[in-house]
Each structure stands twice: as C-alpha cells, then as structure tokens.
Amino acid sequence: MSSMQSFSRLSIALRHGRDFTISPLLRSIRTLALTLCNLKLQWESQSYLYHSANQFRAAELSIPKMDSFVYQSVKQTNWMITKICREGQIVEARQLFDKMPDPDVIAWTSVISDYIHRGMIGEARNLFDRVDAKKNVVTWTAMVSGYIRMNQISEAEKLFNEMPHKNLVSWNTMINGYLQSNLIDSALSLFDKMPERNLVSWNAVMTALGQCGRIEEARKLFDYMPKRNVISWTAMIDGLSKNGRIDEARVLFDIMPERNVVSWNVMITGYANNLRLEEALELFERMPERDIPSWNAMITGFIQNGNLEKADKLFSEMPDKNVISWTTMITGYIQDGQSEVALRIF
C-alpha cells in the first residue's frame, strides 16, 4: 500500500470524526438516480453533435499545419473540428472554424459545446449570439445546459424561455437544472407543462421528491408512471427507506420485476439505517452478486449500530477493498476509542 493511499485514508477518517454516522455510501446512493438522469441528459445533448464525426472516423485527415488544410467537404471539416475538440485543442478548433467559408449548424454547435465543456461560458455565449450564428435545438439546449453547469440557473431559465423550439432533451435539461438548484416546485411546474415525458423526466422528479422528504408526492408519481425501469423502483425504495417507511420499501423490493446490485445495496442500507441489521444481513447473504459498496454498506451498518466486532469480521472477509472500506474501519475504531488498532490498520 502506498504512503499516499494511507495518508488519504487517515485524513478522510480524521475529517469525518463524529459525523461518520452519515455514511459515504449513503451520500452516494442519495444522488445516484439524479446523477444517472443528468448523465443521460448530457449524452443526449451530445449525441447529435458527434453523429457526423462518427461517419468519417475511417477517413482521418493528415494535417501537418493548420494553414495547409484543404476543405474537401463541410462534413469532413466538421469531423476534424470535433476531433480537435475532443483532444482538448479548443484554440485550434476555433481557428479551423473561423477559416470555414460557411460553417454549418454542426460546426457552430461543436465549438459552442466545447467552450461550455471547458467552462468557458462567456466565449460560448459570444459565439452563440453572433448575428450569423446557425443554431438548432441542440445548440440552444447546449447553452441552457452550460448555464446550469455554471450554477447560473436564472440565465438558463431565461434562455430556455426564449427557445424557438424545444424537444424532450431541452425540457429534461431545464427540469434537471431546477432540481440541482433545489428548486423542486419550479421543476414540478415545468414537469406539468411538458408536452411529452420519458422515463428520465419521471425518474428525476420522483427521485427529488423522495430525497427532500416529500414522500407522498413521490409515491403518487411512482404509482402514476406509465412505465417504470429499475431506476424508478430503486429510487422509490430509497426514498421510502430514508423517510422511515422501511416495510413499505421492502414490499416494493420484493415485487420489483428486475433488480440490480444497486437495488440490493439500497435495500440493505435502508435496513441498516433503520436499525434493522438482521434483515440487512439476511439480504446481504442472499445477494446473487456483491460489489464493494455491498460490503461497505454492511460494515457501515454494523459500525453505526455499535457492533464493531461483526464489522471487523466482514472487513476481514472482503475479497476487495477500496478507500471507503479502509476509512470506515479506521473511523469505527477511532470512535470506539481503539486508536492503536486504527493505527495498525493504517
């Protein structure tokens, strides 16, 4: 084990101290569903942008100097701009863009999106606002998403309201922005106005309601959903568990049509945080597969409930450990007053 890894574990443990009752895993699970929704939104926003690039991947151009580039076609130039952006060369990409006699909407969107990706929201907006700018719904949505990433929700909202045309990704992006800013009612209001919704829309709002304690509203949305996936079920189980409705959560867990390792971990963590360690352990032993967070959830549960001996036994049996595993045990021994044991683990 390197000294840097050891230092990281000890420093994390000392920083958490008495606040360890809030599990790192619990915090991770709490934001999991929203994170997944957000990742899907970003992927949808970028997929159109890179579509033309993928078509010309086999025809890579050799460019010894930027000034010597010959524009064989707009599509090939778009591909090259996208390639250069992916390599982190935004200055060179902008130079190539500026040399194009008549860049199309894909070129405009590609450069604007890369500015946004690098946090250069001012440069992105300047290009977006040019009178000759070619924009479509992807370009507009990219700008809205950029302001959300920079925590400028008012600018995002203003731009969203000015959009000449919105698609499903645009609506989901703005809803996600409200949720990230903890503006739940604004997100609900926009959700109600959506001309169409998909699972991303439903899951994002339902998850946020559950996480902020509005569990009855979350349950109503869950029951009303026209279609559900494993994320929907897992988010609802998590929300119920966090709001003390652990038996109701277990009913949903038992009837859900599909489970993944996250679903099992959420239910186990719910039992642990509601002081139901026997049921947590029973589920843990029944799991068809376990990952490191599964083990960490049980170890954290035993420590939170004062059973350091069982936590240490599980820790010893773990096939693989990560920094959370080590930090959990070190902190557990520190909280129990066994500093020498904590140092030996370190």
FILO-946924 format. One line per 2 residues: number of its first residue (from 1); their letters; for each residue y, x negated, z negated of C-alpha. Coordinates in nm, 4 decimals, decimal comma, always signed. Example, Ala and Ser with C-alpha at 12.3 -4.5 7.8 and 13.67 -1.06 7.14 Angstrom:
REM residues 2
1 = as = -0,4500:-1,2300:-0,7800 | -0,1060:-1,3670:-0,7140
//
This chain:
REM residues 346
1 = ms = +0,0000:+0,0000:+0,0000 | +0,3386:-0,1486:+0,0971
3 = sm = +0,6130:-0,2055:-0,1591 | +0,8396:+0,0247:+0,0436
5 = qs = +0,5899:+0,3130:+0,0165 | +0,5526:+0,2524:-0,3559
7 = fs = +0,9266:+0,2440:-0,4064 | +0,9639:+0,5697:-0,2124
9 = rl = +0,7089:+0,7487:-0,4290 | +0,8595:+0,6298:-0,7568
11 = si = +1,2171:+0,7035:-0,6546 | +1,1217:+1,0548:-0,5455
13 = al = +0,9416:+1,1161:-0,8722 | +1,2334:+0,9961:-1,0811
15 = rh = +1,4812:+1,2044:-0,8844 | +1,2839:+1,5240:-0,9369
17 = gr = +1,2188:+1,4784:-1,3107 | +1,2210:+1,8138:-1,4905
19 = df = +1,2874:+2,0041:-1,1697 | +0,9364:+1,9340:-1,0462
21 = ti = +0,8326:+2,2929:-1,1114 | +0,9785:+2,3679:-0,7701
23 = sp = +0,7045:+2,2253:-0,5527 | +0,7936:+2,0218:-0,2417
25 = ll = +0,5189:+2,2153:-0,0660 | +0,6703:+2,5454:-0,1792
27 = rs = +1,0042:+2,4473:-0,0338 | +0,8336:+2,3505:+0,2924
29 = ir = +0,6453:+2,6802:+0,3184 | +0,9615:+2,8762:+0,2389
31 = tl = +1,1319:+2,7537:+0,5537 | +0,8219:+2,7257:+0,7719
33 = al = +0,8421:+3,0594:+0,9549 | +1,2155:+3,0312:+1,0234
35 = tl = +1,1642:+2,6749:+1,1412 | +0,8944:+2,7845:+1,3809
37 = cn = +1,1221:+3,0560:+1,5170 | +1,4044:+2,8078:+1,5551
39 = lk = +1,1800:+2,5585:+1,7362 | +1,0665:+2,8309:+1,9754
41 = lq = +1,4282:+2,9264:+2,0463 | +1,5194:+2,5651:+2,1244
43 = we = +1,2149:+2,5314:+2,3506 | +1,3033:+2,8495:+2,5393
45 = sq = +1,6626:+2,7329:+2,5842 | +1,5492:+2,4012:+2,7305
47 = sy = +1,2524:+2,5116:+2,9435 | +1,4593:+2,6384:+3,2339
49 = ly = +1,6785:+2,3326:+3,2127 | +1,3880:+2,0940:+3,2728
51 = hs = +1,2000:+2,3092:+3,5251 | +1,3316:+2,1426:+3,8357
53 = an = +1,2844:+1,7985:+3,6810 | +0,9130:+1,8548:+3,6351
55 = qf = +0,8725:+1,9432:+4,0034 | +0,9908:+1,5998:+4,1099
57 = ra = +0,8324:+1,3812:+3,8459 | +0,5963:+1,2319:+4,1079
59 = ae = +0,8864:+1,1266:+4,3288 | +1,0626:+0,8905:+4,0861
61 = ls = +1,3537:+0,7087:+4,2500 | +1,4206:+0,3395:+4,2120
63 = ip = +1,7891:+0,2809:+4,1313 | +1,8860:-0,0829:+4,0919
65 = km = +2,2530:+0,0104:+4,0448 | +2,4194:+0,3450:+3,9802
67 = ds = +2,6741:+0,2843:+4,2605 | +2,3969:+0,2304:+4,5147
69 = fv = +2,2337:+0,5689:+4,4561 | +2,1871:+0,7749:+4,7709
71 = yq = +2,1880:+1,1523:+4,7193 | +1,8734:+1,2562:+4,9027
73 = sv = +1,8892:+1,6108:+4,7663 | +2,0523:+1,8099:+4,4894
75 = kq = +1,7150:+1,8709:+4,3292 | +1,6301:+1,5021:+4,3162
77 = tn = +1,9697:+1,4249:+4,1678 | +1,9173:+1,6919:+3,9040
79 = wm = +1,5840:+1,5363:+3,8221 | +1,7443:+1,1941:+3,7850
81 = it = +2,0208:+1,3301:+3,5581 | +1,7595:+1,4949:+3,3373
83 = ki = +1,5522:+1,1764:+3,3279 | +1,8519:+0,9640:+3,2314
85 = cr = +1,9498:+1,2138:+2,9614 | +1,6005:+1,2009:+2,8145
87 = eg = +1,6291:+0,8233:+2,7989 | +1,9452:+0,8559:+2,5903
89 = qi = +2,1856:+0,7375:+2,8604 | +2,4406:+1,0168:+2,8482
91 = ve = +2,7226:+0,7956:+2,9810 | +2,5202:+0,7007:+3,2880
93 = ar = +2,4114:+1,0632:+3,3331 | +2,7744:+1,1756:+3,3259
95 = ql = +2,8674:+0,9082:+3,5797 | +2,5948:+1,0303:+3,8116
97 = fd = +2,7047:+1,3901:+3,7572 | +3,0666:+1,3031:+3,8402
99 = km = +2,9566:+1,1390:+4,1655 | +2,7848:+1,4562:+4,2871
101 = pd = +2,9938:+1,6248:+4,5569 | +2,8938:+1,9739:+4,4441
103 = pd = +2,6739:+1,9794:+4,1309 | +2,4789:+2,2995:+4,0857
105 = vi = +2,4289:+2,5006:+3,7666 | +2,1245:+2,2964:+3,6665
107 = aw = +2,3258:+1,9749:+3,6738 | +2,6078:+2,1329:+3,4726
109 = ts = +2,3670:+2,2736:+3,2160 | +2,1720:+1,9492:+3,1893
111 = vi = +2,4752:+1,7373:+3,0992 | +2,6248:+2,0009:+2,8690
113 = sd = +2,2934:+2,0412:+2,6876 | +2,2541:+1,6682:+2,6392
115 = yi = +2,6023:+1,6427:+2,4905 | +2,5001:+1,9181:+2,2491
117 = hr = +2,1718:+1,7466:+2,1676 | +2,3655:+1,4360:+2,0651
119 = gm = +2,6129:+1,6308:+1,8519 | +2,8968:+1,5781:+2,1000
121 = ig = +3,0065:+1,9403:+2,0884 | +3,3658:+1,8629:+2,1942
123 = ea = +3,2554:+1,6867:+2,5121 | +3,0144:+1,9698:+2,5852
125 = rn = +3,2851:+2,2335:+2,5439 | +3,5331:+2,0425:+2,7594
127 = lf = +3,2812:+2,0335:+3,0431 | +3,1830:+2,3961:+2,9814
129 = dr = +3,5484:+2,5111:+3,0028 | +3,6335:+2,3371:+3,3288
131 = vd = +3,7561:+2,5799:+3,5937 | +3,4952:+2,4561:+3,8425
133 = ak = +3,2086:+2,4782:+3,5952 | +2,8947:+2,6533:+3,7117
135 = kn = +2,7351:+2,8448:+3,4262 | +2,4491:+3,0856:+3,3787
137 = vv = +2,2910:+3,2483:+3,0752 | +2,1110:+2,9234:+2,9882
139 = tw = +2,4398:+2,7313:+2,9848 | +2,6084:+2,9900:+2,7645
141 = ta = +2,3134:+3,0034:+2,5271 | +2,3076:+2,6241:+2,5022
143 = mv = +2,6728:+2,6251:+2,3911 | +2,6097:+2,9004:+2,1347
145 = sg = +2,3131:+2,7034:+2,0026 | +2,5263:+2,3894:+1,9870
147 = yi = +2,7855:+2,5514:+1,7629 | +2,5085:+2,6839:+1,5388
149 = rm = +2,3619:+2,3346:+1,5074 | +2,7050:+2,2087:+1,4029
151 = nq = +2,7346:+2,4906:+1,1444 | +3,0272:+2,6422:+1,3320
153 = is = +2,8963:+2,9976:+1,3163 | +3,2341:+3,1615:+1,3907
155 = ea = +3,2680:+2,9680:+1,7178 | +2,9092:+3,0556:+1,8072
157 = ek = +2,9742:+3,4231:+1,7376 | +3,2944:+3,4223:+1,9444
159 = lf = +3,1225:+3,2600:+2,2401 | +2,8231:+3,4930:+2,2107
161 = ne = +3,0531:+3,7962:+2,2279 | +3,2200:+3,6533:+2,5399
163 = mp = +2,8930:+3,6025:+2,7272 | +2,8949:+3,7937:+3,0575
165 = hk = +2,5178:+3,8284:+3,0419 | +2,2708:+3,7849:+2,7562
167 = nl = +1,8955:+3,7516:+2,7616 | +1,6381:+3,7686:+2,4845
169 = vs = +1,6787:+3,3998:+2,4009 | +2,0558:+3,4469:+2,3626
171 = wn = +2,0108:+3,7309:+2,1140 | +1,7452:+3,5435:+1,9174
173 = tm = +1,9607:+3,2310:+1,9075 | +2,2548:+3,4177:+1,7550
175 = in = +2,0334:+3,6016:+1,5048 | +1,8797:+3,2720:+1,4026
177 = gy = +2,2293:+3,1286:+1,3581 | +2,3242:+3,4080:+1,1210
179 = lq = +2,0030:+3,3598:+0,9237 | +2,0583:+2,9850:+0,8932
181 = sn = +2,4043:+3,0607:+0,7545 | +2,2540:+3,3134:+0,5119
183 = li = +2,4426:+3,5980:+0,6824 | +2,1493:+3,8370:+0,6549
185 = ds = +2,3456:+4,1571:+0,7096 | +2,5085:+4,0172:+1,0242
187 = al = +2,1640:+3,9240:+1,1530 | +2,0329:+4,2728:+1,0763
189 = sl = +2,3279:+4,4337:+1,2518 | +2,2696:+4,2241:+1,5636
191 = fd = +1,8955:+4,2886:+1,5437 | +1,9643:+4,6631:+1,5513
193 = km = +2,1777:+4,6223:+1,8661 | +1,9197:+4,4227:+2,0621
195 = pe = +1,8228:+4,5924:+2,3903 | +1,4756:+4,4401:+2,3551
197 = rn = +1,2928:+4,2344:+2,0929 | +0,9984:+3,9995:+2,0824
199 = lv = +0,7881:+3,8547:+1,8027 | +1,0444:+3,5797:+1,7445
201 = sw = +1,3097:+3,8444:+1,6725 | +1,0906:+4,0446:+1,4338
203 = na = +0,9461:+3,7440:+1,2531 | +1,2821:+3,5752:+1,1963
205 = vm = +1,4487:+3,8787:+1,0382 | +1,1438:+3,9893:+0,8397
207 = ta = +1,0907:+3,6386:+0,7020 | +1,4538:+3,6019:+0,5983
209 = lg = +1,4486:+3,9348:+0,4141 | +1,1397:+3,8306:+0,2217
211 = qc = +1,2819:+3,4923:+0,1284 | +1,6097:+3,6334:-0,0052
213 = gr = +1,4385:+3,8911:-0,2269 | +1,4853:+4,1990:-0,0085
215 = ie = +1,1124:+4,2510:-0,0016 | +1,1129:+4,6292:+0,0508
217 = ea = +1,3166:+4,5913:+0,3698 | +1,0891:+4,3097:+0,4806
219 = rk = +0,7804:+4,5239:+0,4244 | +0,9308:+4,8143:+0,6194
221 = lf = +1,0000:+4,5852:+0,9134 | +0,6483:+4,4434:+0,8926
223 = dy = +0,4935:+4,7909:+0,8941 | +0,7154:+4,8975:+1,1852
225 = mp = +0,6429:+4,5944:+1,4052 | +0,4806:+4,6995:+1,7352
227 = kr = +0,2830:+4,3742:+1,7433 | +0,2093:+4,1018:+1,4882
229 = nv = +0,0789:+3,7472:+1,5044 | -0,0479:+3,5063:+1,2396
231 = is = +0,3104:+3,4018:+1,1621 | +0,4055:+3,7646:+1,0894
233 = wt = +0,1167:+3,8142:+0,8480 | +0,1654:+3,4781:+0,6775
235 = am = +0,5396:+3,5315:+0,6325 | +0,4825:+3,8736:+0,4771
237 = id = +0,2177:+3,7362:+0,2405 | +0,4533:+3,4563:+0,1419
239 = gl = +0,7394:+3,6977:+0,0777 | +0,5265:+3,9264:-0,1369
241 = sk = +0,3918:+3,6305:-0,3380 | +0,7389:+3,4940:-0,4042
243 = ng = +0,8525:+3,8339:-0,5268 | +0,5704:+3,8692:-0,7788
245 = ri = +0,3613:+4,1098:-0,5709 | +0,0626:+3,8800:-0,5545
247 = de = -0,2056:+4,1530:-0,5486 | -0,0355:+4,3233:-0,2554
249 = ar = -0,0191:+3,9857:-0,0835 | -0,3945:+3,9405:-0,1344
251 = vl = -0,4662:+4,2802:+0,0215 | -0,2797:+4,1710:+0,3358
253 = fd = -0,4530:+3,8332:+0,3332 | -0,7953:+3,9991:+0,3229
255 = im = -0,7230:+4,2311:+0,6160 | -0,5269:+3,9989:+0,8422
257 = pe = -0,7098:+3,9666:+1,1756 | -0,6557:+3,5919:+1,2079
259 = rn = -0,5894:+3,3174:+0,9568 | -0,4911:+2,9543:+0,9961
261 = vv = -0,4685:+2,6760:+0,7402 | -0,1062:+2,7712:+0,6640
263 = sw = -0,2134:+3,1259:+0,5763 | -0,4691:+2,9939:+0,3284
265 = nv = -0,2184:+2,7491:+0,1798 | +0,0427:+3,0236:+0,1354
267 = mi = -0,2036:+3,2473:-0,0490 | -0,3238:+2,9611:-0,2692
269 = tg = +0,0344:+2,8611:-0,3506 | +0,1174:+3,2220:-0,4289
271 = ya = -0,1640:+3,2413:-0,6832 | -0,0635:+2,9077:-0,8370
273 = nn = +0,2997:+3,0097:-0,8755 | +0,1959:+3,3400:-1,0307
275 = lr = -0,0234:+3,1599:-1,2893 | -0,3491:+3,2730:-1,1293
277 = le = -0,5219:+2,9355:-1,0999 | -0,8798:+3,0638:-1,0987
279 = ea = -0,8163:+3,2785:-0,7926 | -0,6283:+2,9925:-0,6274
281 = le = -0,9239:+2,7602:-0,6839 | -1,1707:+3,0220:-0,5597
283 = lf = -0,9780:+3,0487:-0,2325 | -0,9420:+2,6720:-0,2070
285 = er = -1,3192:+2,6298:-0,2313 | -1,3739:+2,8976:+0,0353
287 = mp = -1,1361:+2,7467:+0,2906 | -1,3067:+2,6777:+0,6247
289 = er = -1,0879:+2,3704:+0,6632 | -0,8357:+2,1949:+0,4416
291 = di = -0,5415:+1,9737:+0,5171 | -0,3375:+1,7528:+0,2850
293 = ps = -0,0989:+2,0397:+0,1913 | -0,4048:+2,2428:+0,0786
295 = wn = -0,4985:+1,9742:-0,1732 | -0,1352:+1,9230:-0,2722
297 = am = -0,0951:+2,2957:-0,3383 | -0,3855:+2,2997:-0,5827
299 = it = -0,2809:+1,9777:-0,7548 | +0,0741:+2,1069:-0,7907
301 = gf = -0,0580:+2,4374:-0,9254 | -0,2653:+2,2666:-1,1965
303 = iq = +0,0264:+2,0457:-1,2997 | +0,2683:+2,3386:-1,3095
305 = ng = +0,0242:+2,5228:-1,5320 | -0,0347:+2,2274:-1,7680
307 = nl = -0,3814:+2,1235:-1,6538 | -0,3270:+1,7580:-1,5711
309 = ek = -0,6965:+1,6739:-1,6077 | -0,8042:+1,9077:-1,3244
311 = ad = -0,5122:+1,7906:-1,1128 | -0,6230:+1,4292:-1,1569
313 = kl = -0,9837:+1,5200:-1,0679 | -0,8748:+1,6863:-0,7439
315 = fs = -0,6429:+1,3970:-0,6671 | -0,9355:+1,1555:-0,7006
317 = em = -1,1461:+1,3686:-0,4635 | -0,8802:+1,3909:-0,1912
319 = pd = -1,0058:+1,2355:+0,1333 | -0,6486:+1,1553:+0,2422
321 = kn = -0,3200:+1,1442:+0,0538 | +0,0450:+1,1428:+0,1538
323 = vi = +0,3640:+1,0607:-0,0346 | +0,3800:+1,4139:-0,1790
325 = sw = +0,0301:+1,3727:-0,3227 | +0,1191:+1,0471:-0,4973
327 = tt = +0,4599:+1,1713:-0,6115 | +0,3068:+1,4882:-0,7535
329 = mi = +0,0609:+1,2979:-0,9706 | +0,3150:+1,0361:-1,0797
331 = tg = +0,5600:+1,3087:-1,1799 | +0,2853:+1,5018:-1,3565
333 = yi = +0,2011:+1,2023:-1,5762 | +0,5703:+1,1306:-1,6415
335 = qd = +0,6268:+1,4912:-1,7508 | +0,3216:+1,4651:-1,9775
337 = gq = +0,4611:+1,1533:-2,1415 | +0,1967:+0,9240:-1,9914
339 = se = +0,4296:+0,6683:-1,8364 | +0,1707:+0,3895:-1,8409
341 = va = -0,0732:+0,5961:-1,6365 | +0,2075:+0,6820:-1,3943
343 = lr = +0,2811:+0,3114:-1,3539 | -0,0853:+0,2338:-1,2883
345 = if = -0,0936:+0,4939:-1,0104 | +0,2284:+0,3485:-0,8726
//
